Amino acid sequence: MNSEDDTITAISTPVGEGGISIIRVSGDEAIPIVKKLFVGKDLAKVASHTINYGHIVDPKTHEEVDEVMVSVMRAPKTYTREDVCEINCHGGLLATNRILQLTIAAGARMAEPGEFTKRAFLNGRLDLSQAEAVMDLIRAKTDKSMKVALGQLDGDLSRLIRKLRQEILNVLAQVEVNIDYPEYDGAETMTSKMMHDHAVTIQKKIEKLLATAREGKILRDGLATAIIGRPNVGKSSLLNSLLHEDKAIVTNVAGTTRDVIEEYVNVKGVPLKLIDTAGIRHTEDKVEKIGVERSKKAIEQADLILLLIDSSQKLTDEDRELIKQTSASPRIIIYNKADLPAQVDVKELQSLVGDSRIIKTSMTEHQGVDQLSQAIAKLFFNEGVESSQNTVMVTNARHIGLLRQADSALDDVLKGLADGMPVDLVQIDMRRAWDLLGQITGDSYQDELLDQLFSQFCLGK
């Protein structure tokens, strides 16, 4: 059975060929374990936070494995608040794995996914929301999402949540004083009205934070964006323009794109998961038919639809059907091939698409892509993506769920007071809100929650 007292080891860099690889070792025995393998300076005597040149040697065969640099960092000023050694070796599968196996043979055990960060949390180096921000930072796809993750790692969200919890605690403490010492005249009496006012104030702050959830989740997870249209309207050309590279095959042959192509792209700070779909049309080709069905499924799951219309041709029944199918989804209509003589009945198009934004583009002339990017940002960030970053944002689905439960608990407080329930009974719901907020930062948690959260981390983190 694994113990929190074990010294753990793992590869902390992506596996594969590269300039360097890093094997991280953390725990009370980190320095003695690496010392068994290292030929160079005496690691037990070197100063903390130094990097030391030498070689890793197999202690059994005395075979030299690799030329390395070993970082020595002593507790508590380390990521895990334990002694940490990091072996910087040449990148490559063979040397990296060989050194990892030697650290295990010398007394360390293989770290579980996220166990280094889990120890940072358990040892008080990070709270739970900061620990989750570490993974958000690793997965950040734009400068904006990285900025939000850095803010959470610095404790922006934690400080706000703890302030809310303290406000609730002050209310609960006053209730307890009045229950335990009803004869104490100096204690401020916690009337139903006062508890009501406190609950309303705290609830407004929670709801203000929840108002950022939609934008925050987009920055964290990206916006699933389906590029759709009938064949040969310029879908793949649009994908390539947004990616600034030729990722999709572009031809004038209908049915060239037979599968769904997915790529991430940064559009005005918004991470889009672009989905280039097969042209949707009636076809007897079995392979193309599968692509069309996948395209229809992508439409159902998309957060945003980019619907391309070929302006150089009259609207077809397929165009009209796509406009109808996507009417309930957030969408932007792209009036493509605007460099060619227009054949589309613009009045009919506007009547069909209603309030949907229409952007004129020409992929061959590279026109309209900037306007499209701005339209996407404005559609999902009411004040613009830049100004949305000036406040603390909630991005994590777990945090959003807990905030909603806390908001509901405060609803129960207000309902109980409205129904004339005694304050000492209503405080149970107030305490539930306090506990739910504590689960965000990890001030209150269950071991099962930690296991579930950190199992989603990469192995060396």
C-alpha positions as MATLAB code, in Angstrom:
seq = 'MNSEDDTITAISTPVGEGGISIIRVSGDEAIPIVKKLFVGKDLAKVASHTINYGHIVDPKTHEEVDEVMVSVMRAPKTYTREDVCEINCHGGLLATNRILQLTIAAGARMAEPGEFTKRAFLNGRLDLSQAEAVMDLIRAKTDKSMKVALGQLDGDLSRLIRKLRQEILNVLAQVEVNIDYPEYDGAETMTSKMMHDHAVTIQKKIEKLLATAREGKILRDGLATAIIGRPNVGKSSLLNSLLHEDKAIVTNVAGTTRDVIEEYVNVKGVPLKLIDTAGIRHTEDKVEKIGVERSKKAIEQADLILLLIDSSQKLTDEDRELIKQTSASPRIIIYNKADLPAQVDVKELQSLVGDSRIIKTSMTEHQGVDQLSQAIAKLFFNEGVESSQNTVMVTNARHIGLLRQADSALDDVLKGLADGMPVDLVQIDMRRAWDLLGQITGDSYQDELLDQLFSQFCLGK';
ca = [
       0.000    0.000    0.000;
       1.342    3.386   -1.027;
       2.130    5.818    1.773;
       2.413    9.593    1.853;
       5.786    9.074    3.566;
       7.267    7.224    0.579;
       9.861    8.906   -1.590;
       8.362    9.128   -5.085;
       9.843    9.444   -8.571;
       8.579   10.114  -12.101;
       9.571   11.596  -15.449;
       8.426   15.246  -15.408;
       9.005   16.080  -19.064;
       7.103   14.802  -22.128;
       8.248   11.341  -23.141;
      10.132   11.258  -26.438;
      13.201   12.695  -28.102;
      14.283   16.144  -26.919;
      17.141   18.249  -25.660;
      16.723   17.160  -22.051;
      14.523   15.001  -19.859;
      13.924   15.512  -16.147;
      13.377   12.762  -13.576;
      11.952   14.234  -10.374;
      12.429   12.567   -6.966;
      10.621   13.895   -3.868;
      10.583   12.780   -0.234;
      12.741   12.355    2.852;
      15.066    9.937    1.032;
      15.283   11.876   -2.242;
      18.860   13.061   -1.763;
      20.252    9.729   -0.404;
      18.558    7.809   -3.245;
      19.982   10.001   -6.002;
      23.355   10.066   -4.213;
      23.576    6.264   -4.699;
      23.455    6.794   -8.471;
      25.382   10.046   -8.876;
      29.131   10.341   -9.429;
      30.258   13.892   -8.860;
      29.948   16.162   -5.846;
      28.615   14.740   -2.568;
      24.938   15.647   -2.854;
      24.514   15.363    0.924;
      26.910   18.294    1.353;
      26.017   20.641   -1.506;
      24.006   23.789   -0.816;
      20.270   23.758   -1.380;
      18.953   25.031   -4.699;
      22.130   24.264   -6.614;
      22.649   22.324   -9.818;
      25.537   19.894   -9.934;
      27.398   18.302  -12.856;
      28.227   14.598  -12.904;
      27.218   11.173  -14.202;
      24.528    8.627  -13.359;
      26.116    5.209  -12.829;
      24.378    1.873  -12.288;
      25.567    0.919   -8.753;
      25.385   -2.813   -9.558;
      27.273   -2.919  -12.852;
      29.198    0.364  -12.431;
      28.144    1.164  -15.993;
      27.898    4.866  -16.837;
      24.329    5.613  -17.957;
      24.391    9.322  -18.837;
      26.058   12.672  -18.285;
      23.670   14.734  -16.125;
      22.995   17.858  -14.090;
      21.325   17.209  -10.712;
      19.334   19.917   -8.932;
      19.195   19.614   -5.148;
      16.405   21.471   -3.317;
      15.863   20.986    0.387;
      12.567   21.317    2.243;
      10.574   23.387    2.865;
      11.332   25.716   -0.064;
      10.329   23.254   -2.783;
       7.216   22.505   -4.828;
       6.195   19.642   -2.532;
       7.751   21.101    0.664;
       9.831   17.925    0.758;
      13.430   17.337   -0.265;
      13.500   17.254   -4.071;
      16.160   16.134   -6.565;
      15.730   16.640  -10.293;
      18.003   14.703  -12.642;
      18.472   16.545  -15.941;
      19.632   14.007  -18.513;
      19.775   13.885  -22.292;
      16.344   13.584  -23.858;
      15.367   10.224  -25.284;
      13.428    7.156  -24.234;
      16.317    4.862  -23.386;
      18.403    7.019  -21.045;
      15.372    8.576  -19.354;
      13.676    5.275  -18.589;
      16.941    3.685  -17.507;
      17.538    6.443  -14.935;
      13.905    6.259  -13.759;
      14.269    2.507  -13.144;
      17.513    3.092  -11.238;
      15.800    5.560   -8.869;
      13.104    2.953   -8.215;
      15.706    0.237   -7.593;
      17.484    2.598   -5.180;
      14.387    2.939   -2.979;
      11.870    5.323   -4.530;
       8.471    4.258   -5.773;
       6.711    5.334   -8.947;
       4.580    8.415   -8.356;
       0.868    8.254   -9.039;
      -0.635   10.775  -11.494;
      -0.583   14.226   -9.880;
       1.063   12.977   -6.693;
       3.700   15.731   -6.579;
       0.949   18.370   -6.670;
      -1.141   16.350   -4.219;
       1.754   16.480   -1.764;
       2.080   20.225   -2.372;
      -1.585   20.500   -1.302;
      -1.328   18.153    1.688;
       1.817   19.934    2.903;
       0.169   23.353    2.692;
       2.115   24.606   -0.306;
      -1.073   25.056   -2.393;
      -4.767   24.959   -1.679;
      -7.050   22.780   -3.803;
      -8.110   25.467   -6.276;
      -4.453   26.436   -6.780;
      -3.520   22.787   -7.332;
      -6.194   22.496  -10.026;
      -4.873   25.720  -11.591;
      -1.526   23.951  -12.134;
      -3.214   21.604  -14.594;
      -5.131   24.483  -16.176;
      -1.822   26.280  -16.717;
      -0.330   23.213  -18.401;
      -3.381   22.874  -20.661;
      -3.799   26.595  -21.421;
      -4.341   27.181  -25.132;
      -4.178   30.998  -25.325;
      -2.467   33.864  -23.499;
      -5.807   34.758  -21.922;
      -6.490   31.262  -20.555;
      -2.909   31.146  -19.251;
      -3.444   34.504  -17.499;
      -6.599   33.227  -15.782;
      -4.801   30.039  -14.678;
      -1.860   32.076  -13.328;
      -4.257   34.278  -11.371;
      -5.836   31.218   -9.766;
      -2.408   29.723   -9.077;
      -1.470   33.000   -7.336;
      -4.565   32.605   -5.146;
      -6.975   35.175   -6.631;
      -9.967   32.819   -6.420;
      -8.858   31.344   -3.087;
      -8.727   34.753   -1.414;
     -12.203   35.630   -2.641;
     -13.681   32.291   -1.500;
     -12.032   32.534    1.918;
     -13.375   36.055    2.347;
     -16.894   34.784    1.632;
     -16.417   31.925    4.097;
     -15.260   34.381    6.768;
     -18.389   36.497    6.262;
     -20.537   33.392    6.744;
     -18.478   32.350    9.772;
     -19.040   35.754   11.384;
     -22.799   35.263   11.032;
     -22.647   31.731   12.442;
     -20.503   32.877   15.368;
     -22.985   35.602   16.265;
     -25.847   33.099   16.182;
     -23.924   30.781   18.526;
     -23.227   33.653   20.949;
     -26.905   34.510   21.155;
     -27.882   30.858   21.600;
     -25.273   30.118   24.303;
     -25.470   33.454   26.124;
     -28.978   34.828   25.677;
     -28.614   36.855   28.876;
     -25.440   38.609   27.714;
     -26.646   42.125   26.925;
     -23.413   43.166   25.209;
     -23.835   40.635   22.402;
     -25.437   41.955   19.277;
     -28.751   40.204   18.785;
     -28.870   38.265   15.552;
     -32.400   38.955   14.378;
     -34.010   37.277   11.394;
     -33.711   40.513    9.414;
     -29.979   40.743   10.045;
     -29.404   37.151    8.952;
     -31.527   37.838    5.896;
     -29.414   40.870    4.970;
     -26.156   38.969    5.419;
     -27.434   36.043    3.320;
     -28.530   38.396    0.510;
     -25.154   40.185    0.497;
     -23.164   36.938    0.361;
     -25.464   35.451   -2.271;
     -24.988   38.483   -4.544;
     -21.219   38.019   -4.373;
     -21.531   34.319   -5.233;
     -23.863   35.095   -8.149;
     -21.451   37.756   -9.418;
     -18.727   35.108   -9.455;
     -21.040   32.619  -11.174;
     -21.738   35.217  -13.868;
     -18.135   34.749  -15.033;
     -18.537   30.961  -15.339;
     -19.606   30.877  -18.975;
     -16.692   33.003  -20.168;
     -14.250   31.322  -17.789;
     -15.184   27.837  -18.922;
     -14.668   28.893  -22.551;
     -11.179   30.165  -21.727;
     -10.359   26.934  -19.896;
     -11.882   24.297  -22.181;
     -12.146   26.092  -25.508;
     -15.172   26.710  -27.696;
     -16.286   23.765  -29.817;
     -16.782   25.453  -33.189;
     -18.216   23.569  -36.155;
     -17.449   24.897  -39.647;
     -20.358   23.711  -41.776;
     -21.855   24.216  -45.227;
     -22.591   22.298  -48.360;
     -19.622   20.972  -50.362;
     -17.095   23.357  -51.906;
     -18.218   26.566  -50.146;
     -14.789   27.179  -48.569;
     -14.922   25.375  -45.204;
     -11.417   23.930  -45.400;
     -10.064   27.225  -46.735;
     -11.530   28.994  -43.691;
      -9.948   26.430  -41.370;
      -6.569   26.969  -43.016;
      -6.954   30.764  -42.811;
      -7.677   30.655  -39.082;
      -4.822   28.198  -38.480;
      -2.429   30.099  -40.767;
      -1.380   26.781  -42.303;
      -2.641   24.285  -44.883;
      -4.078   21.690  -42.512;
      -7.070   20.665  -44.616;
      -7.051   19.603  -48.269;
      -8.609   22.279  -50.487;
      -9.980   21.309  -53.929;
     -12.993   22.163  -56.049;
     -14.078   18.508  -55.943;
     -17.172   17.952  -53.788;
     -16.659   15.402  -51.020;
     -12.902   15.952  -50.562;
     -13.297   16.353  -46.784;
     -14.716   13.000  -45.723;
     -14.038   13.141  -41.999;
     -14.126   15.632  -39.162;
     -10.853   17.537  -38.678;
     -10.260   19.110  -35.220;
      -7.688   21.814  -34.419;
      -7.254   24.431  -31.678;
      -6.731   28.054  -32.672;
      -6.420   31.327  -30.740;
      -9.010   33.842  -31.971;
      -8.730   37.194  -30.166;
      -7.851   35.370  -26.963;
     -10.683   32.846  -27.312;
      -9.494   29.226  -27.707;
     -11.558   27.650  -30.482;
     -11.660   23.928  -31.064;
     -12.301   24.165  -34.783;
     -14.157   21.272  -36.364;
     -13.938   21.179  -40.163;
     -16.827   18.991  -41.227;
     -17.578   17.107  -44.402;
     -19.858   18.991  -46.774;
     -23.458   18.164  -45.898;
     -25.386   16.947  -48.916;
     -27.290   13.884  -50.103;
     -24.791   11.300  -51.333;
     -24.708    7.613  -52.236;
     -20.974    7.316  -51.492;
     -20.789    5.127  -48.355;
     -17.600    6.723  -46.994;
     -18.793   10.273  -47.656;
     -22.172    9.385  -46.096;
     -20.400    8.451  -42.833;
     -18.603   11.833  -42.914;
     -21.911   13.644  -43.408;
     -23.454   11.851  -40.412;
     -20.442   12.790  -38.270;
     -20.849   16.376  -39.431;
     -24.476   16.413  -38.278;
     -23.389   15.081  -34.883;
     -20.714   17.808  -34.659;
     -23.425   20.416  -35.230;
     -25.441   19.072  -32.294;
     -22.433   19.189  -29.941;
     -20.970   22.542  -31.067;
     -20.949   25.690  -28.921;
     -20.696   27.831  -32.050;
     -21.642   27.265  -35.687;
     -19.773   28.946  -38.541;
     -22.157   28.420  -41.477;
     -20.648   29.175  -44.876;
     -22.774   30.317  -47.814;
     -21.314   30.516  -51.335;
     -22.272   34.046  -52.413;
     -21.349   33.308  -56.041;
     -24.247   30.831  -56.320;
     -27.937   31.088  -55.617;
     -29.195   29.650  -52.341;
     -29.924   25.946  -52.613;
     -32.346   23.767  -50.682;
     -29.303   22.361  -48.847;
     -28.343   25.911  -47.757;
     -31.869   26.579  -46.535;
     -31.955   23.263  -44.648;
     -28.643   24.025  -42.889;
     -29.885   27.475  -41.907;
     -32.993   25.842  -40.444;
     -31.029   23.082  -38.638;
     -28.740   25.595  -36.905;
     -31.371   28.199  -36.001;
     -31.307   27.292  -32.298;
     -27.502   27.411  -31.999;
     -25.160   30.389  -31.532;
     -23.921   30.970  -35.060;
     -22.288   33.330  -37.490;
     -23.193   33.256  -41.177;
     -20.161   33.582  -43.430;
     -20.990   35.086  -46.818;
     -17.990   33.605  -48.617;
     -16.450   34.160  -52.078;
     -17.338   37.847  -51.875;
     -14.662   38.567  -54.522;
     -16.881   36.910  -57.156;
     -20.086   38.349  -58.691;
     -22.897   37.852  -56.156;
     -25.757   35.502  -57.010;
     -27.333   35.136  -53.548;
     -30.621   36.913  -52.897;
     -29.424   38.958  -49.893;
     -32.960   39.843  -48.739;
     -33.941   36.164  -48.702;
     -30.747   35.269  -46.804;
     -31.362   37.949  -44.168;
     -34.967   36.842  -43.717;
     -33.822   33.243  -43.237;
     -30.982   33.889  -40.754;
     -32.817   36.479  -38.634;
     -30.579   38.124  -36.024;
     -27.516   36.000  -36.827;
     -24.431   38.042  -37.699;
     -23.407   37.932  -41.379;
     -19.701   38.376  -42.201;
     -18.499   38.832  -45.801;
     -15.295   36.924  -46.574;
     -13.051   35.914  -49.427;
     -10.633   33.136  -48.592;
      -8.683   33.599  -51.830;
      -8.246   37.337  -51.145;
      -7.781   36.811  -47.371;
     -10.608   39.231  -46.597;
     -13.003   39.237  -43.638;
     -11.136   36.853  -41.306;
     -10.264   39.634  -38.819;
     -13.898   40.792  -38.750;
     -14.954   37.183  -38.167;
     -12.508   36.858  -35.248;
     -13.857   40.037  -33.656;
     -17.451   38.847  -34.095;
     -16.657   35.543  -32.346;
     -15.046   37.340  -29.376;
     -17.988   39.747  -29.007;
     -20.529   36.936  -29.277;
     -19.163   35.113  -26.228;
     -17.554   37.954  -24.236;
     -20.085   40.751  -23.804;
     -17.527   43.311  -22.664;
     -14.760   41.954  -24.873;
     -12.233   39.318  -23.896;
      -9.699   41.904  -22.646;
     -12.000   43.583  -20.112;
     -13.350   40.200  -19.003;
      -9.904   39.386  -17.616;
      -9.928   42.240  -15.102;
     -12.036   40.320  -12.570;
     -11.631   36.982  -10.823;
     -13.127   34.287  -13.040;
     -14.387   30.837  -12.185;
     -13.372   28.356  -14.879;
     -13.473   24.916  -13.284;
     -16.651   22.819  -13.623;
     -16.212   21.483  -10.067;
     -15.986   25.012   -8.671;
     -19.027   26.112  -10.687;
     -21.072   23.203   -9.316;
     -20.086   23.952   -5.707;
     -20.866   27.664   -6.099;
     -24.303   26.802   -7.457;
     -24.930   24.483   -4.500;
     -23.819   27.229   -2.082;
     -26.141   29.667   -3.853;
     -28.985   27.154   -3.445;
     -28.160   26.738    0.265;
     -28.489   30.500    0.728;
     -31.835   30.331   -1.099;
     -32.901   27.827    1.565;
     -31.753   30.271    4.276;
     -33.934   33.036    2.830;
     -36.896   30.692    2.333;
     -36.622   29.442    5.916;
     -36.568   32.986    7.272;
     -39.559   33.939    5.093;
     -41.447   30.937    6.514;
     -40.711   32.116   10.077;
     -38.270   29.367   11.023;
     -36.070   30.056   14.094;
     -32.635   31.473   13.324;
     -30.831   28.569   15.027;
     -32.479   26.132   12.561;
     -31.888   28.325    9.512;
     -28.179   28.474   10.353;
     -27.886   24.799    9.292;
     -28.297   25.881    5.662;
     -25.887   28.771    6.225;
     -23.309   26.327    7.561;
     -23.876   24.119    4.494;
     -23.001   27.067    2.239;
     -19.827   27.621    4.299;
     -18.849   23.963    3.947;
     -19.511   23.896    0.170;
     -17.280   26.924   -0.392;
     -14.591   25.205    1.658;
     -14.595   22.302   -0.781;
     -13.412   24.687   -3.521;
     -10.221   25.583   -1.662;
      -9.837   22.231    0.086;
     -10.448   23.654    3.558;
     -13.034   20.891    3.776;
     -12.645   17.792    1.623;
     -12.876   14.009    1.490;
     -10.014   11.682    0.571;
     -12.084   10.300   -2.313;
     -12.268   13.782   -3.812;
      -8.478   14.140   -3.741;
      -7.965   10.765   -5.388;
     -10.410   11.645   -8.152;
      -8.958   15.108   -8.801;
      -5.282   14.251   -8.853;
      -5.776   11.125  -10.950;
      -6.527   13.517  -13.844;
      -3.046   15.071  -13.627;
      -0.118   14.049  -15.791;
       2.238   11.528  -14.205;
       5.225   13.785  -13.463;
       3.192   16.631  -11.964;
];
